[in-house]
């Protein structure tokens, strides 16, 4: 029989706060973390805004030498993981390291390092490229460095599935725990792609908002006047435990992970499958995995990127999955406040979903000002809402047609 899996700790680095109370207060109050890019000169870019993390000092979490050997996306993951372990109240020294695993992914990896070292190659030649270039840049190194930093010797891996990365990591880590292959898994996603190259690529693809004069209003999921996503950065990490292990150590249980579904669109490099067909199958698989009916779900934390096709097709996918119950559901997109964190999105949004269940408050979709006839569900517009929800979904949909859904429930001892 599969073991039950619970969330006992959460840690994050985000544009609207890097501790749980600050992050949650800003989220519930509808505070935007989006503003002008400060990291590089955007004069030649059509998009000049992003949701940056501006209060992060890696030396708060590691020594200077360690930090210099990590790309920013890895630094975020190590910091968020240490926060999550502290939040869970886990004493790693008192546990079998073989029973503690790490499953942390990044959609893109170390772009900052790539750009800096490529510049050295062109300007100064191959001998000037750092010997740490590869281990700093590769996307699995967030999991690797967290494992090293915490001494976690159990199952260790990294999902790399674009914007579905964080949710795939949490779902896959849950399955490891259900099988009894570990007692604790540190899982989630991380990303740091507010860089000249990433911006150039997404701008060329015309994927990002150009509402530069009103950055705090640029991310507007499901709104008729949406014009693209706003890039964010950060990391969201959960401590997942088997229920038996959590109870044995007297852990504070935040929520339970009860379902996981994933599918492939088999359709297009970047565009979602028509009518959200792949996303609908992912949600249906997650519900089946959880043993729940559509009417058991009270809230969906949507992928909700503020792009034309995603928001329209995700809405259609929700209708295809939930039927008439779709109009009784609350659906919101946290990306309206902290932008699209790409590979980190699923990790941070799992935290949002767990807190919504725990606190009985549904975060809003801010900037919802112009209803779109093709997006006609209850998106919790502009203001948070008190609601006693027992079960919720979190969706993540990535380039390449990767779809992932997790189902969380308020913890029930039965």
C-alpha positions as CSV (number, residue, x, y, z in Angstrom):
1,X,0.0,0.0,0.0
2,X,1.3,3.4,-1.0
3,X,2.5,5.6,1.9
4,X,0.7,8.9,2.6
5,X,2.8,12.0,1.9
6,X,2.6,15.3,3.7
7,X,4.2,18.8,3.4
8,X,6.0,19.7,6.6
9,X,8.2,22.6,5.5
10,X,8.4,25.3,2.9
11,X,11.1,27.7,1.8
12,X,11.3,30.3,-1.0
13,X,13.1,33.1,-2.6
14,X,10.6,35.4,-4.4
15,X,10.1,38.9,-5.8
16,X,7.4,39.6,-3.2
17,X,9.2,38.2,-0.1
18,X,11.6,35.5,0.8
19,X,10.1,34.4,4.1
20,X,6.7,32.7,4.3
21,X,4.9,35.4,6.3
22,X,6.0,38.3,4.2
23,X,5.4,36.4,1.0
24,X,1.9,35.4,2.1
25,X,0.9,38.9,3.3
26,X,2.0,40.4,0.0
27,X,0.2,37.8,-2.0
28,X,-3.1,38.1,-0.1
29,X,-2.9,41.9,-0.3
30,X,-2.4,41.8,-4.1
31,X,1.1,43.3,-3.9
32,X,3.0,43.3,-7.3
33,X,6.7,42.5,-7.4
34,X,7.1,43.7,-11.0
35,X,9.1,46.7,-11.9
36,X,11.8,48.0,-14.3
37,X,14.7,45.6,-15.0
38,X,17.8,46.7,-13.0
39,X,20.1,43.8,-13.8
40,X,21.1,45.0,-17.3
41,X,20.5,47.8,-19.8
42,X,17.2,47.2,-21.6
43,X,17.4,50.1,-24.0
44,X,17.4,47.8,-27.1
45,X,14.7,45.5,-25.7
46,X,10.9,45.8,-26.3
47,X,10.3,44.4,-22.8
48,X,11.9,46.4,-20.0
49,X,10.2,44.9,-16.9
50,X,10.5,41.8,-14.8
51,X,9.8,40.5,-11.3
52,X,13.3,40.6,-9.8
53,X,14.5,39.3,-6.4
54,X,16.3,42.4,-5.1
55,X,16.9,41.5,-1.4
56,X,19.0,38.4,-1.9
57,X,22.6,38.0,-0.5
58,X,24.0,34.5,-1.0
59,X,26.3,35.0,1.9
60,X,23.3,34.9,4.2
61,X,23.1,31.2,3.4
62,X,26.7,30.1,2.4
63,X,30.2,31.3,2.6
64,X,31.7,33.5,-0.1
65,X,33.8,30.8,-1.7
66,X,30.8,28.4,-2.0
67,X,28.7,31.2,-3.5
68,X,31.3,32.1,-6.2
69,X,31.0,28.5,-7.4
70,X,27.3,28.6,-7.9
71,X,25.1,30.2,-10.5
72,X,22.4,32.4,-9.1
73,X,19.7,29.7,-9.8
74,X,21.7,27.3,-7.6
75,X,22.2,29.9,-4.8
76,X,18.4,30.4,-4.8
77,X,17.8,26.7,-4.4
78,X,20.3,26.2,-1.6
79,X,18.9,29.2,0.3
80,X,15.2,28.1,-0.2
81,X,16.1,24.5,0.8
82,X,17.8,25.6,4.0
83,X,14.7,27.7,4.8
84,X,12.4,24.8,4.1
85,X,14.4,22.5,6.4
86,X,14.3,25.1,9.2
87,X,10.6,25.6,8.7
88,X,10.1,21.8,9.0
89,X,12.0,21.7,12.2
90,X,14.2,18.9,11.0
91,X,17.5,18.1,12.7
92,X,19.5,16.6,9.8
93,X,22.2,15.4,12.2
94,X,19.7,13.1,13.9
95,X,18.5,11.4,10.7
96,X,19.8,8.7,8.4
97,X,21.1,10.6,5.4
98,X,20.4,7.7,3.2
99,X,16.6,8.3,3.8
100,X,16.7,12.0,2.8
101,X,16.5,12.8,-0.9
102,X,16.5,15.8,-3.2
103,X,14.5,16.4,-6.3
104,X,15.0,20.0,-7.5
105,X,14.9,21.1,-11.2
106,X,15.4,24.2,-13.3
107,X,13.9,24.8,-16.6
108,X,16.9,26.6,-18.1
109,X,19.8,26.4,-15.6
110,X,22.8,28.7,-15.3
111,X,22.3,31.3,-18.0
112,X,24.2,34.0,-16.1
113,X,27.2,31.7,-16.0
114,X,26.8,30.7,-19.6
115,X,26.7,34.3,-20.8
116,X,29.7,35.4,-18.6
117,X,31.9,32.5,-19.7
118,X,30.9,32.8,-23.4
119,X,32.0,36.5,-23.2
120,X,35.4,35.3,-21.9
121,X,35.7,32.8,-24.7
122,X,35.1,35.4,-27.4
123,X,37.1,38.2,-25.9
124,X,40.0,36.3,-24.2
125,X,40.1,32.8,-25.6
126,X,39.3,29.3,-24.3
127,X,42.0,29.2,-21.7
128,X,40.2,31.9,-19.7
129,X,36.9,30.0,-19.4
130,X,36.4,28.9,-15.8
131,X,36.9,25.3,-14.8
132,X,33.7,25.7,-12.9
133,X,31.7,26.7,-16.0
134,X,30.1,23.3,-16.6
135,X,29.2,22.4,-13.0
136,X,27.9,26.0,-12.4
137,X,25.7,26.0,-15.6
138,X,24.1,22.5,-15.8
139,X,20.5,22.5,-14.7
140,X,20.8,19.5,-12.3
141,X,23.3,21.3,-10.1
142,X,20.7,22.8,-7.9
143,X,19.8,19.3,-6.7
144,X,23.5,18.4,-6.6
145,X,24.5,21.4,-4.5
146,X,21.5,21.1,-2.1
147,X,22.4,17.4,-1.6
148,X,26.0,18.4,-0.8
149,X,25.0,21.3,1.4
150,X,22.6,19.3,3.5
151,X,24.3,15.9,3.4
152,X,21.3,14.3,1.9
153,X,22.4,10.9,0.4
154,X,19.0,9.5,-0.6
155,X,17.3,9.6,-4.1
156,X,18.6,12.6,-5.9
157,X,17.4,13.9,-9.3
158,X,16.2,16.9,-11.3
159,X,13.3,17.3,-13.5
160,X,13.9,19.6,-16.5
161,X,10.6,20.3,-18.2
162,X,10.5,24.0,-18.8
163,X,7.7,25.7,-16.9
164,X,6.4,22.4,-15.6
165,X,9.7,21.6,-13.8
166,X,8.8,22.5,-10.2
167,X,5.5,20.5,-10.3
168,X,7.1,17.5,-11.9
169,X,9.8,17.6,-9.2
170,X,7.3,17.6,-6.4
171,X,5.1,14.9,-8.1
172,X,8.1,12.7,-8.8
173,X,9.4,13.1,-5.2
174,X,6.0,12.2,-3.9
175,X,6.1,8.9,-5.8
176,X,9.5,8.1,-4.3
177,X,8.1,8.6,-0.8
178,X,4.9,6.6,-1.6
179,X,7.1,3.7,-2.7
180,X,9.0,3.8,0.6
181,X,12.4,4.7,-0.9
182,X,12.9,7.7,1.4
183,X,11.5,9.2,4.5
184,X,12.0,12.9,3.5
185,X,12.3,14.5,0.1
186,X,13.4,18.1,-0.5
187,X,11.6,19.1,-3.7
188,X,10.8,22.0,-6.0
189,X,12.2,24.3,-8.6
190,X,14.5,27.2,-9.1
191,X,15.3,29.7,-11.9
192,X,17.3,32.9,-12.5
193,X,16.9,33.9,-16.1
194,X,16.6,37.7,-15.9
195,X,19.6,38.0,-18.2
196,X,20.3,39.7,-21.6
197,X,20.2,36.4,-23.5
198,X,17.0,35.0,-22.0
199,X,15.3,38.4,-22.5
200,X,16.4,38.6,-26.1
201,X,15.1,35.1,-26.8
202,X,11.7,35.6,-25.2
203,X,11.4,39.1,-26.8
204,X,12.1,37.7,-30.2
205,X,9.4,35.1,-29.6
206,X,7.0,38.0,-28.7
207,X,6.1,36.1,-25.6
208,X,6.6,38.8,-23.0
209,X,4.5,41.8,-22.1
210,X,5.6,45.2,-23.3
211,X,3.4,47.2,-20.9
212,X,6.6,48.9,-19.7
213,X,4.9,52.1,-18.4
214,X,2.7,50.2,-15.9
215,X,4.9,47.3,-14.8
216,X,2.7,46.4,-11.8
217,X,-0.2,46.0,-14.2
218,X,1.6,44.1,-16.9
219,X,0.9,40.6,-15.7
220,X,-2.9,40.2,-16.1
221,X,-3.9,36.5,-16.4
222,X,-7.3,35.9,-18.0
223,X,-7.8,39.6,-18.7
224,X,-8.9,40.5,-22.2
225,X,-6.0,43.0,-22.6
226,X,-3.2,40.6,-21.6
227,X,-0.2,40.9,-23.9
228,X,2.3,38.4,-22.7
229,X,4.0,37.0,-19.5
230,X,6.3,38.9,-17.2
231,X,9.5,37.1,-16.3
232,X,10.1,36.3,-12.6
233,X,12.9,34.6,-10.8
234,X,13.3,32.7,-7.5
235,X,12.9,29.3,-5.9
236,X,10.2,27.3,-4.2
237,X,11.1,24.3,-2.1
238,X,8.9,21.9,-0.1
239,X,9.9,19.4,2.6
240,X,7.8,16.3,1.8
241,X,7.7,13.4,4.3
242,X,5.9,10.1,4.7
243,X,3.0,10.6,7.1
244,X,4.5,7.9,9.4
245,X,7.8,9.7,9.6
246,X,6.2,13.1,10.1
247,X,4.0,11.8,13.0
248,X,6.8,10.0,14.6
249,X,8.8,13.2,15.0
250,X,5.8,15.4,15.9
251,X,6.0,17.5,12.8
252,X,3.7,20.4,11.9
253,X,1.8,19.1,8.9
254,X,0.8,21.9,6.5
255,X,-1.1,19.8,3.8
256,X,-1.2,16.4,2.2
257,X,-0.1,15.6,-1.4
258,X,-2.7,13.2,-2.6
259,X,-2.5,13.2,-6.4
260,X,-0.2,13.8,-9.4
261,X,-0.8,13.7,-13.1
262,X,1.4,14.4,-16.1
263,X,0.9,14.3,-19.8
264,X,2.5,15.4,-23.1
265,X,0.7,17.5,-25.7
266,X,2.6,15.9,-28.7
267,X,1.6,19.1,-30.5
268,X,4.1,22.0,-30.8
269,X,7.4,23.4,-29.5
270,X,5.8,26.3,-27.6
271,X,2.0,26.5,-28.2
272,X,-0.3,24.4,-26.0
273,X,-2.5,21.8,-27.6
274,X,-5.8,23.1,-29.0
275,X,-8.5,23.6,-26.3
276,X,-6.0,22.6,-23.6
277,X,-6.5,18.9,-24.4
278,X,-3.2,17.9,-22.8
279,X,-3.7,20.0,-19.7
280,X,-7.2,18.5,-19.3
281,X,-5.7,15.0,-19.4
282,X,-3.2,16.0,-16.8
283,X,-5.8,17.2,-14.4
284,X,-8.0,14.1,-15.0
285,X,-5.0,11.9,-14.2
286,X,-4.2,13.8,-11.1
287,X,-7.8,13.5,-9.8
288,X,-7.8,9.8,-10.6
289,X,-4.5,9.4,-8.7
290,X,-6.0,11.2,-5.7
291,X,-9.2,9.1,-5.8
292,X,-11.3,12.4,-5.9
293,X,-14.2,13.5,-8.0
294,X,-14.3,16.9,-9.8
295,X,-16.7,18.3,-7.2
296,X,-14.3,17.6,-4.4
297,X,-12.0,20.3,-5.7
298,X,-12.6,23.9,-4.5
299,X,-9.6,25.8,-5.8
300,X,-7.2,25.7,-8.7
301,X,-3.9,27.6,-8.7
302,X,-3.7,28.0,-12.5
303,X,-0.7,28.1,-14.6
304,X,-2.2,31.4,-15.8
305,X,0.7,33.0,-17.6
306,X,-1.1,36.1,-19.0
307,X,-0.5,34.9,-22.6
308,X,-3.3,34.7,-25.1
309,X,-3.3,31.0,-25.8
310,X,-2.4,29.6,-22.4
311,X,-5.1,31.4,-20.5
312,X,-7.8,30.6,-23.1
313,X,-6.8,26.9,-23.4
314,X,-6.3,26.4,-19.7
315,X,-9.8,27.7,-19.1
316,X,-11.1,25.3,-21.7
317,X,-9.1,22.5,-20.1
318,X,-10.7,23.2,-16.7
319,X,-14.2,23.1,-18.2
320,X,-13.4,19.8,-20.0
321,X,-12.2,18.4,-16.7
322,X,-14.8,19.7,-14.3
323,X,-17.9,20.1,-16.4
324,X,-20.5,22.2,-14.7
325,X,-18.4,22.3,-11.5
326,X,-15.9,24.5,-13.3
327,X,-18.2,27.5,-12.7
328,X,-18.3,26.7,-9.0
329,X,-14.6,26.5,-8.6
330,X,-12.3,29.4,-7.6
331,X,-9.3,29.7,-10.0
332,X,-6.5,32.2,-9.6
333,X,-3.1,33.0,-11.0
334,X,-0.3,34.0,-8.6
335,X,1.8,35.0,-11.6
336,X,-0.2,38.2,-11.7
337,X,1.9,39.3,-8.7
338,X,5.3,37.6,-9.0
339,X,5.5,37.0,-12.7
340,X,6.4,33.7,-14.4
341,X,9.3,32.0,-12.6
342,X,9.6,29.3,-15.3
343,X,11.1,26.2,-13.7
344,X,10.6,27.6,-10.2
345,X,6.9,28.4,-10.8
346,X,5.5,25.0,-9.8
347,X,7.5,25.0,-6.5
348,X,6.4,28.5,-5.5
349,X,2.8,27.9,-6.6
350,X,2.6,24.6,-4.6
351,X,3.5,26.7,-1.6
352,X,0.7,29.1,-2.5
353,X,-1.8,26.3,-2.9
354,X,-0.8,24.7,0.5
355,X,-1.1,28.0,2.3
356,X,-4.5,28.6,0.7
357,X,-5.7,25.3,2.2
358,X,-4.0,26.0,5.6
359,X,-5.1,29.6,6.0
360,X,-8.5,29.4,4.4
361,X,-7.8,32.3,2.1
362,X,-7.7,32.2,-1.7
363,X,-5.1,34.6,-3.3
364,X,-6.4,36.9,-6.0
365,X,-5.7,37.3,-9.7
366,X,-4.8,41.0,-9.7
367,X,-5.2,43.3,-12.8
368,X,-8.4,41.5,-13.8
369,X,-10.1,44.5,-15.3
370,X,-11.5,43.5,-18.7
371,X,-13.5,40.3,-18.8
372,X,-12.6,38.0,-21.7
373,X,-15.6,36.1,-23.1
374,X,-13.3,33.1,-23.7
375,X,-12.1,33.2,-20.1
376,X,-15.3,33.2,-18.1
377,X,-14.6,31.3,-14.8
378,X,-14.2,32.7,-11.3
379,X,-10.7,34.0,-11.2
380,X,-10.9,35.5,-7.7
381,X,-10.6,38.9,-9.3
382,X,-8.4,41.5,-7.6
383,X,-9.1,40.7,-3.9
384,X,-8.3,37.7,-1.8
385,X,-11.3,35.7,-0.6
386,X,-11.9,33.7,2.6
387,X,-12.9,30.1,1.7
388,X,-12.8,26.8,3.5
389,X,-11.4,24.6,0.8
390,X,-10.5,21.0,1.5
391,X,-8.8,20.1,-1.8
392,X,-7.0,22.0,-4.5
393,X,-5.1,21.6,-7.7
394,X,-1.9,23.3,-9.0
395,X,-1.2,23.3,-12.7
396,X,2.1,23.8,-14.5
397,X,2.3,23.7,-18.3
398,X,5.6,23.9,-20.1
399,X,7.2,24.5,-23.6
400,X,7.5,21.2,-25.4
401,X,4.0,20.2,-24.3
402,X,4.9,19.2,-20.7
403,X,1.8,19.3,-18.4
404,X,1.9,18.5,-14.7
405,X,-0.8,18.8,-12.0
406,X,-0.6,18.1,-8.3
407,X,-3.6,17.7,-5.9
408,X,-3.2,18.9,-2.3
409,X,-5.7,18.3,0.5
410,X,-6.1,19.9,3.9
411,X,-4.5,17.3,6.3
412,X,-7.0,14.9,7.8
413,X,-5.9,12.3,10.3
414,X,-8.4,9.7,9.0
